[in-house]
């Protein structure tokens, strides 16, 4: 009977608004059916119990909070006083969510609930990867931008990381000048040029190790990307960070003791972003009008235009413009003609659009990504595999494509509470295949296409011969291939000396192989670049045609002598004749990073962080190339099937950098922020007494929104921070022999006893005191976030001055007889500003809005 009473009381406590009565029957209530009776009663009354309460934050009631039953359909919102009322069963859970607050789940234990939500300071507390460590985004004092990987890389049909991050950050320019598949993006930070001798490209680091190309990184492996723009943030990386740093952190293993397998496949299409429309008949009118205004009568090179040919072109466009397409042959008399009195002059009537002949309307891209990650006891692991197969936009059979394969393995093992070891391997292969047509002209095929006059014929002539043009040469060209293999092997350890003191040591070996094969060919085509030849029939009689290109008798109306283009075999002159060319290059790099980190907190008001370490990079490489001309079989280019001259060259190189660095961070109540960096760098590229230099940098920040006098703004303003920085970085991205007088060996064009004479040239002029360029950066910025971090604003003004810039010596006379020596003679100043605005909002149904706009401008003066 005691159990029966307790059960009755329990029901009364759980459902105080309900009344229950029980009739005792033999065997009606026991341990088994007691539970089922309770569950039946609960299910029966689940939609009859009202739960109400109030939602608050640290400042008071919160309106507009979404309240929903987890696993159910009921939902509501809090009113202006933060009150809510919802029907739910005791024992179920309610979810409370609102933008700007951390989502909270609360179990229903009574009919009244009071819930307190915590501010979601993710935008401020987000951890950003910086030089040799991390920092809260809200505590940054330098010009640092974090790129949202989820928005820009994940689930997007992108070929590489570089193209994915275009336009994501102000002051960070990413362009693909040629637009070719497999081509490396050109990246610049704050100005198109920072040194006229150096390459001005930022340092790209993957897990603190430099990589030669961002193309080697599989977008699916990326966890975070950070851009360091000013000297204060990037100087800790020293010599190679003069033009900024792009930090890429890859994904690590999972935390659960299970294997997680992810596979993604993306099939997408690409099309030209912008089509350059070729001016045709209308453009000819502008040409003729401009020509006649200056008293001219005709103009043009291989095909000329005058008033008569223009009027015939207008007639042609009206009569044939809609019926004759790019696949129709070029016909003499209808599409072009010669001056009867001067057969060397050809006039075009039909106009052509090279774009239609050479550029695809779309091209496919296929990607596959597979990853495995998890934990076995105290070992985290992740393995990933990726492939990319991308077709180019150039119509050239199957000769414009790019393939990439990626594989990575990372392990992290906690040996004990003091020591954690890690290791990793990364492999990437890039293979770019394209038509090697550049041995026919001096121009790139894309430039060649856009400099092609609309009067110059393309396609085929009446005899089905291809007409000499960038289209025909791309179709006939042999394939060229650029194959790169990249291997990265790393090992490291973290030793926790005490709670806030640790030491990190990492070693990385990288190897890059580069193979380039170019097979030049001979071309056979109807040559529109030379004079036309008269047409004769089988009996040797001249052929006559009319203005429609039809063969007529000599005395018929509009009859004129017929001409054809000469079907010639041709190549370019010199080394670009038909040939086989191969080049190979191999480079090894050894990187050592060792640093110690110590954190100190005093009374929760004073926070210090110290870093002290060293970085050493050495790399050596070699290259050679060989070329042989005059192929016996242009369809099978091989060295033993060529009989012409053999030429070749090669070389070896080596360089090294060593740097010692230190950094201190200080924050007082997360309101007053300071950071100081110091580097002592040495480079093998300079004379012994000028190899080493000190490079300091400083930055400070003031979080105004944390001041008491800003309490009035807390309802709308989440953060307002002013910051400033100054620093100097050394640049050494220049040739290693600027201060060395080299003498080139070779042969001169004098034949003695049947052989060319060997010679050694005079040494070049040099400046012996070549040393570091100094890149000094001054930056002032402000960061603000509003409306529960929905809206963010960032502004920076900066000045970047390259002192002691490598430049040729001024004042040398024209009678010097040699090129001016290079030294630290120049100064380059860049001034600019950056503005970024972002907005995010998520609706109740889960849909969200993400908006970001960037504006930047800079001007450089040399």
KAGI-V962671 format. One record per residue. N is the residue number from 0. SS is DSSP state (H for helix, E for strand, - for the rest). BURIAL is + if it has 24 or more other ideal C-beta (glycine too) atoms within 12 Angstrom, else -. D_CENTER is the distance of its C-alpha to the mean C-alpha in Angstrom with 2 decimals. Layout:
n = <N/N>
ss = <SS/SS>
burial = <BURIAL/BURIAL>
d_center = <D_CENTER/D_CENTER>
//
This chain:
n = <0/1/2/3/4/5/6/7/8/9/10/11/12/13/14/15/16/17/18/19/20/21/22/23/24/25/26/27/28/29/30/31/32/33/34/35/36/37/38/39/40/41/42/43/44/45/46/47/48/49/50/51/52/53/54/55/56/57/58/59/60/61/62/63/64/65/66/67/68/69/70/71/72/73/74/75/76/77/78/79/80/81/82/83/84/85/86/87/88/89/90/91/92/93/94/95/96/97/98/99/100/101/102/103/104/105/106/107/108/109/110/111/112/113/114/115/116/117/118/119/120/121/122/123/124/125/126/127/128/129/130/131/132/133/134/135/136/137/138/139/140/141/142/143/144/145/146/147/148/149/150/151/152/153/154/155/156/157/158/159/160/161/162/163/164/165/166/167/168/169/170/171/172/173/174/175/176/177/178/179/180/181/182/183/184/185/186/187/188/189/190/191/192/193/194/195/196/197/198/199/200/201/202/203/204/205/206/207/208/209/210/211/212/213/214/215/216/217/218/219/220/221/222/223/224/225/226/227/228/229/230/231/232/233/234/235/236/237/238/239/240/241/242/243/244/245/246/247/248/249/250/251/252/253/254/255/256/257/258/259/260/261/262/263/264/265/266/267/268/269/270/271/272/273/274/275/276/277/278/279/280/281/282/283/284/285/286/287/288/289/290/291/292/293/294/295/296/297/298/299/300/301/302/303/304/305/306/307/308/309/310/311/312/313/314/315/316/317/318/319/320/321/322/323/324/325/326/327/328/329/330/331/332/333/334/335/336/337/338/339/340/341/342/343/344/345/346/347/348/349/350/351/352/353/354/355/356/357/358/359/360/361/362/363/364/365/366/367/368/369/370/371/372/373/374/375/376/377/378/379/380/381/382/383/384/385/386/387/388/389/390/391/392/393/394/395/396/397/398/399/400/401/402/403/404/405/406/407/408/409/410/411/412/413/414/415/416/417/418/419/420/421/422/423/424/425/426/427/428/429/430/431/432/433/434/435/436/437/438/439/440/441/442/443/444/445/446/447/448/449/450/451/452/453/454/455/456/457/458/459/460/461/462/463/464/465/466/467/468/469/470/471/472/473/474/475/476/477/478/479/480/481/482/483/484/485/486/487/488/489/490/491/492/493/494/495/496/497/498/499/500/501/502/503/504/505/506/507/508/509/510/511/512/513/514/515/516/517/518/519/520/521/522/523/524/525/526/527/528/529/530/531/532/533/534/535/536/537/538/539/540/541/542/543/544/545/546/547/548/549/550/551/552/553/554/555/556/557/558/559/560/561/562/563/564/565/566/567/568/569/570/571/572/573/574/575/576/577/578/579/580/581/582/583/584/585/586/587/588/589/590/591/592/593/594/595/596/597/598/599/600/601/602/603/604/605/606/607/608/609/610/611/612/613/614/615/616/617/618/619/620/621/622/623/624/625/626/627/628/629/630/631/632/633/634/635/636/637/638/639/640/641/642/643/644/645/646/647/648/649/650/651/652/653/654/655/656/657/658/659/660/661/662/663/664/665/666/667/668/669/670/671/672/673/674/675/676/677/678/679/680/681/682/683/684/685/686/687/688/689/690/691/692/693/694/695/696/697/698/699/700/701/702/703/704/705/706/707/708/709/710/711/712/713/714/715/716/717/718/719/720/721/722/723/724/725/726/727/728/729/730/731/732/733/734/735/736/737/738/739/740/741/742/743/744/745/746/747/748/749/750/751/752/753/754/755/756/757/758/759/760/761/762/763/764/765/766/767/768/769/770/771/772/773/774/775/776/777/778/779/780/781/782/783/784/785/786/787/788/789/790/791/792/793/794/795/796/797/798/799/800/801/802/803/804/805/806/807/808/809/810/811/812/813/814/815/816/817/818/819/820/821/822/823/824/825/826/827/828/829/830/831/832/833/834/835/836/837/838/839/840/841/842/843/844/845/846/847/848/849/850/851/852/853/854/855/856/857/858/859/860/861>
ss = <-/H/H/H/H/H/H/H/H/H/H/H/H/H/-/-/-/-/-/-/-/-/-/-/-/-/-/-/-/-/H/H/H/H/H/H/H/H/H/H/H/H/H/H/H/H/H/H/-/E/E/E/E/E/E/E/-/-/-/-/E/-/-/-/-/E/E/E/E/-/-/-/-/-/E/E/E/-/-/-/-/-/E/E/E/E/E/-/-/-/-/-/E/E/E/E/E/-/-/-/E/-/-/E/E/E/E/-/-/-/-/E/E/E/E/E/-/-/E/-/-/H/H/H/H/-/E/E/E/E/-/-/E/E/E/E/H/H/H/-/-/-/-/E/E/E/E/-/H/H/H/H/-/-/-/-/-/-/-/-/H/H/H/H/-/-/-/-/-/-/-/E/E/E/E/-/-/-/-/-/-/-/-/-/-/E/E/E/E/-/-/-/-/-/-/-/-/-/-/-/-/-/E/E/E/E/-/-/E/E/-/-/-/H/H/H/-/-/H/H/H/E/E/E/E/E/E/E/-/-/H/H/H/H/H/H/H/H/H/H/H/-/-/-/E/E/E/E/E/E/-/-/-/-/-/-/-/-/-/E/E/E/E/E/E/E/E/E/E/E/-/-/-/-/-/-/-/-/-/-/H/H/H/H/H/H/H/H/H/H/H/H/H/-/-/-/-/E/E/E/-/-/-/E/E/E/H/H/H/H/H/H/H/H/H/H/H/H/H/H/-/-/-/-/-/-/-/-/-/E/-/E/-/-/-/E/E/E/E/-/-/E/E/E/E/E/E/E/-/-/-/-/-/H/H/H/H/H/E/-/-/-/E/E/E/E/E/E/E/E/E/E/E/E/E/E/-/-/E/E/E/E/E/E/E/E/E/E/E/E/E/-/-/E/-/-/-/-/-/-/E/E/E/E/E/E/E/E/E/E/E/E/E/E/-/-/-/-/E/E/E/E/E/E/E/E/E/E/E/E/E/E/E/E/E/-/-/-/-/-/-/-/-/-/H/H/H/H/H/H/-/-/-/-/-/-/-/-/-/E/E/-/-/-/-/E/E/-/-/H/H/H/H/H/H/H/-/-/E/E/E/E/E/E/E/E/E/E/E/E/E/E/E/E/E/E/E/E/-/-/E/E/E/E/E/E/E/E/E/E/E/E/E/E/E/E/E/E/E/E/-/-/E/E/E/E/E/-/-/-/-/-/E/E/-/E/-/-/-/-/-/E/-/E/E/-/-/-/-/-/E/E/-/-/-/-/-/-/-/E/E/-/E/E/-/E/E/E/E/E/-/-/-/H/H/H/-/-/E/E/E/E/E/E/E/E/E/E/E/E/E/E/E/E/E/E/E/E/E/E/E/E/-/-/-/E/E/E/E/E/E/E/E/E/E/E/E/E/E/E/E/E/E/E/E/E/E/E/E/-/E/-/-/-/-/-/-/-/H/H/H/E/-/-/-/E/E/E/E/E/E/E/E/E/E/E/E/E/E/E/E/E/E/E/E/E/E/E/-/-/-/E/E/E/E/E/E/E/E/E/E/E/E/-/-/-/-/H/H/H/-/E/E/E/E/E/E/E/E/E/E/E/E/H/H/H/-/H/H/H/H/H/H/-/-/-/E/E/E/E/E/E/E/E/E/E/E/E/E/E/E/-/-/-/-/-/-/-/-/-/-/-/-/-/E/E/E/E/E/E/E/E/-/-/E/E/E/E/E/E/-/-/-/-/-/-/-/-/-/-/-/-/E/E/E/E/E/E/E/E/E/E/E/E/E/E/-/-/-/-/E/E/E/E/E/E/E/E/E/E/E/E/E/E/E/E/E/E/-/-/-/-/-/H/H/H/-/-/-/-/-/E/E/E/E/E/E/E/E/E/E/E/E/E/E/E/E/E/E/E/E/E/-/-/-/-/-/E/E/E/E/E/E/E/E/E/E/E/E/E/E/->
burial = <-/-/-/-/-/-/+/+/-/-/+/-/-/+/+/-/-/-/-/-/-/-/-/-/-/-/-/-/-/-/-/-/-/-/-/-/-/+/-/-/+/+/-/-/+/+/-/-/+/+/+/+/+/+/+/+/+/-/-/-/-/+/-/+/+/+/+/+/+/+/-/-/-/+/-/+/-/+/-/-/-/+/+/+/+/+/+/+/+/+/-/+/+/+/+/+/+/+/+/+/+/-/+/+/-/+/-/+/-/-/-/-/+/-/+/-/+/-/+/+/-/+/+/+/-/+/-/+/+/+/+/+/+/+/+/+/+/+/+/+/+/+/+/+/+/+/+/+/+/-/-/+/+/-/-/+/+/+/+/+/+/+/+/+/+/+/-/+/+/+/+/+/+/+/-/+/-/-/+/+/+/+/+/+/+/+/+/+/+/+/+/+/+/+/+/+/+/+/+/+/+/+/+/+/+/+/+/+/+/+/+/+/+/+/+/+/+/+/+/+/+/+/+/+/+/+/+/+/+/+/+/+/+/+/+/+/+/+/+/+/+/+/+/+/+/+/+/+/+/+/+/+/+/+/-/-/-/-/-/-/-/+/-/+/-/+/-/-/-/+/-/-/-/-/-/-/-/+/-/+/+/-/-/+/-/-/+/+/-/-/-/-/-/-/-/-/-/+/+/+/-/+/+/+/+/+/-/-/+/+/-/+/+/+/-/+/+/-/-/+/-/-/-/-/-/+/-/-/+/+/+/+/+/+/+/+/+/+/-/-/-/-/-/-/+/+/+/+/+/+/+/+/+/+/+/+/+/+/+/+/-/-/+/+/+/+/+/+/+/+/+/+/+/+/-/-/-/-/+/+/+/+/+/+/+/+/+/+/+/+/+/+/+/+/+/+/-/-/+/+/+/+/+/+/+/+/+/+/+/+/+/+/-/-/-/-/-/-/-/+/+/+/+/+/+/+/+/+/+/+/+/+/+/+/+/+/+/+/+/+/+/-/-/+/+/+/-/+/+/-/-/+/+/+/+/+/+/+/+/+/+/+/-/-/+/+/+/+/+/+/+/+/+/+/+/+/+/+/+/+/+/+/+/+/+/+/+/+/+/+/-/+/+/+/-/-/-/-/-/-/-/+/+/+/+/+/+/+/+/+/+/+/+/+/+/+/+/+/+/+/+/+/+/-/+/+/+/+/+/-/-/+/-/+/+/-/-/-/-/-/-/-/+/+/+/+/+/+/+/-/+/-/-/-/-/-/-/-/-/+/+/+/+/+/+/+/+/-/-/+/+/-/-/-/-/+/+/+/+/+/+/+/+/+/+/+/+/+/+/+/+/+/+/+/+/+/+/+/+/-/-/-/-/-/-/-/+/+/+/+/+/+/+/+/+/+/+/+/+/-/+/-/-/-/+/-/+/+/+/-/+/-/-/+/-/-/+/-/-/-/-/+/-/-/-/-/-/-/-/-/-/-/-/-/+/+/+/+/+/+/+/+/+/+/+/+/+/-/-/+/+/+/+/+/+/+/+/+/+/+/+/+/+/+/+/+/-/-/-/+/+/+/+/-/+/+/+/+/+/+/+/+/+/-/+/+/-/-/-/-/-/-/-/+/-/-/+/+/+/+/+/+/+/+/+/+/+/+/+/+/+/+/+/+/-/+/+/+/+/-/-/-/-/-/-/-/-/-/-/-/-/-/-/-/-/-/-/-/-/-/-/-/-/-/-/+/+/-/-/+/+/+/+/+/+/+/+/+/+/+/+/+/+/+/+/+/-/+/+/+/+/+/+/+/+/+/+/+/+/+/+/+/+/+/+/+/+/+/-/-/-/-/-/-/-/-/-/-/-/-/+/+/+/+/+/+/+/+/+/+/+/+/+/+/+/+/-/+/-/+/-/-/-/-/-/-/-/-/-/-/-/+/-/+/-/+/-/+/-/+/-/->
d_center = <76.17/74.03/70.88/71.78/72.20/68.94/67.12/68.75/67.75/64.16/63.96/65.44/62.90/59.99/61.27/63.64/64.01/65.20/68.69/69.41/72.73/73.54/76.59/77.72/78.39/79.13/75.95/73.84/71.72/70.50/67.46/65.66/66.28/65.87/62.10/61.94/64.03/61.69/58.59/60.43/61.43/57.90/56.39/59.21/58.68/54.82/54.43/57.42/56.27/54.73/52.41/51.93/50.61/48.56/44.91/44.31/41.80/42.74/43.87/45.76/45.66/42.33/42.49/40.35/39.54/39.13/41.75/41.76/43.64/41.47/42.33/44.34/44.12/45.67/43.56/44.26/43.07/44.65/46.65/46.75/48.74/46.38/48.98/48.29/50.52/49.55/51.50/50.59/52.30/53.08/50.95/47.88/44.82/43.43/39.79/39.23/35.82/34.64/31.43/31.47/33.61/33.27/34.52/37.92/40.12/43.89/46.70/49.74/52.75/54.87/55.23/53.84/50.43/49.05/45.31/43.30/39.51/37.22/34.58/31.03/29.42/26.19/24.22/26.22/26.80/23.26/22.57/19.56/18.49/19.40/20.57/22.73/23.40/22.92/24.36/25.23/23.07/26.38/27.40/24.49/25.78/22.88/19.93/17.64/15.16/14.48/11.76/13.53/12.25/15.04/14.27/10.55/10.20/13.84/15.74/13.18/13.10/9.46/8.93/6.09/4.35/0.70/3.59/5.31/5.20/6.16/9.77/10.23/11.89/14.37/14.30/10.57/9.45/6.22/7.99/8.73/12.37/14.10/12.50/13.69/12.76/11.55/10.61/8.22/5.86/8.17/7.74/11.04/12.89/16.11/17.01/15.99/18.24/19.87/21.85/23.16/23.58/20.59/17.05/15.95/12.59/12.15/13.26/10.98/13.44/13.76/17.13/18.16/17.68/15.67/13.57/13.28/9.85/6.89/7.90/11.00/10.02/11.28/9.78/13.51/14.34/12.46/15.05/13.69/11.10/12.84/12.27/15.50/16.34/20.01/22.33/24.03/21.11/19.48/22.74/23.61/21.14/23.12/22.93/19.29/18.05/19.53/16.40/15.05/13.50/10.51/12.58/11.68/14.88/15.63/18.31/21.95/25.11/27.03/30.14/32.55/34.75/33.65/31.11/28.35/26.81/23.86/22.92/20.57/20.41/18.48/19.69/18.09/18.46/16.44/18.23/17.80/16.63/19.45/22.42/24.14/27.77/30.14/33.28/36.27/39.92/39.27/37.42/40.47/42.68/40.79/41.09/44.84/45.60/43.89/45.63/49.04/48.72/48.70/51.51/49.61/50.53/47.72/44.37/41.83/41.30/41.53/42.43/44.31/44.87/48.00/49.81/51.36/48.20/46.37/49.19/49.13/45.36/46.10/48.81/46.58/43.89/46.61/48.23/45.42/42.19/42.16/43.69/42.15/38.58/36.18/37.85/41.27/42.54/43.09/46.87/48.99/51.15/49.04/45.53/46.47/49.64/51.04/53.54/56.94/58.15/55.09/53.40/50.59/49.24/47.05/46.29/43.67/44.63/41.96/38.43/35.26/31.64/29.41/26.56/28.79/29.50/26.08/23.38/23.30/23.59/21.22/19.68/19.35/16.71/18.07/16.66/18.93/18.50/21.52/22.01/25.26/26.02/29.16/31.79/34.89/37.24/35.35/32.53/29.16/27.15/24.03/23.12/20.29/19.79/17.22/17.14/15.23/17.26/15.90/18.21/17.44/18.94/21.45/24.97/26.06/27.65/25.55/24.06/20.53/18.48/15.95/16.64/15.07/17.12/16.46/19.24/19.70/22.85/23.52/27.03/28.51/32.31/34.59/37.64/39.55/39.16/38.57/36.24/32.98/31.45/28.08/26.57/23.59/22.42/19.13/18.99/16.37/17.28/15.50/17.84/17.21/20.41/21.28/24.63/25.84/27.52/26.87/30.23/32.01/30.89/29.11/26.30/23.03/23.82/21.66/23.33/26.58/26.38/26.06/28.78/31.13/34.08/34.96/38.44/37.36/38.07/35.68/36.51/39.97/43.35/46.70/47.13/43.83/42.35/38.67/38.53/36.63/33.30/29.55/29.91/32.80/31.23/28.04/30.40/32.58/30.08/29.80/26.56/24.37/22.20/19.70/19.89/18.20/19.40/18.18/20.48/20.31/23.59/24.25/27.31/28.27/30.75/31.45/35.06/36.38/39.28/40.31/39.10/36.74/36.32/34.06/32.88/29.63/29.46/26.67/26.55/23.76/24.24/21.52/22.25/20.21/22.07/21.17/23.31/23.33/26.05/26.99/30.17/31.64/34.26/37.14/37.04/40.00/39.93/42.09/41.55/41.35/40.83/44.51/47.86/48.89/51.88/54.87/55.32/58.57/59.98/61.36/64.67/63.07/63.68/61.23/59.25/59.15/56.77/56.63/53.86/52.59/52.33/55.35/57.86/61.10/64.35/64.76/66.95/64.92/63.35/60.01/60.43/58.47/57.83/54.83/52.12/49.34/46.21/46.76/45.07/43.91/42.07/39.83/37.17/35.84/37.80/37.44/34.88/33.02/36.03/35.91/34.85/33.01/30.46/28.91/26.92/26.15/24.62/24.67/23.45/24.43/23.28/25.28/24.06/26.55/25.97/29.17/29.77/32.15/31.75/34.74/35.01/38.18/39.31/42.59/44.36/41.11/40.84/39.56/36.38/35.39/32.65/32.88/30.60/31.80/30.29/29.22/26.27/26.94/24.70/26.30/24.97/26.97/26.42/28.22/27.70/30.04/30.20/33.08/33.94/37.08/38.15/40.55/39.65/42.68/40.68/37.60/36.60/36.73/35.32/36.63/37.84/41.35/41.43/40.86/43.77/42.44/41.59/39.43/37.12/34.79/33.54/31.71/31.34/30.54/28.82/28.67/27.46/27.56/26.76/28.65/28.35/30.42/29.17/30.60/29.70/31.93/31.16/34.02/34.41/37.75/38.08/34.32/35.36/35.34/32.37/32.04/29.80/30.62/28.83/30.29/29.02/31.23/29.23/30.45/28.94/30.58/29.55/32.36/36.16/37.86/39.15/35.84/33.41/33.47/32.58/32.44/29.53/30.20/28.39/29.65/28.63/30.74/30.60/33.25/32.95/35.44/35.43/37.16/40.12/43.33/43.71/40.59/42.21/42.93/39.23/38.27/38.73/35.72/33.91/32.19/30.79/31.01/29.84/30.07/28.45/28.41/27.25/28.10/27.14/26.95/24.58/25.46/23.35/24.24/21.41/24.11/26.25/28.75/31.75/31.82/35.12/36.59/38.87/37.99/40.29/38.97/41.16/41.67/44.34/46.05/47.52/51.10/52.86/55.60/57.52/55.10/51.92/49.31/49.81/47.39/46.39/44.63/43.21/43.82/41.45/38.86/39.50/37.63/37.62/38.68/37.51/33.74/32.04/29.04/27.27/27.50/24.68/26.47/24.76/26.71/25.26/27.07/25.60/26.78/25.62/27.61/27.75/30.37/32.16/31.60/27.96/27.17/26.25/24.26/24.07/22.42/23.37/22.90/24.66/23.91/25.26/23.70/26.21/25.81/29.35/30.83/28.01/28.40/30.07/32.98/36.43/37.94/41.56/41.84/44.17/43.69/46.55/44.77/44.11/40.80/37.27/37.12/36.06/32.86/33.19/32.30/33.61/30.97/29.64/26.54/26.38/23.59/24.54/22.65/22.22/19.77/20.76/19.23/21.26/20.81/23.40/23.98/27.13/28.36/31.48/34.31/33.38/30.03/27.96/25.68/24.12/20.83/20.14/17.94/18.18/16.81/18.65/18.40/20.30/21.07/23.50/23.91/27.36/28.24>
//
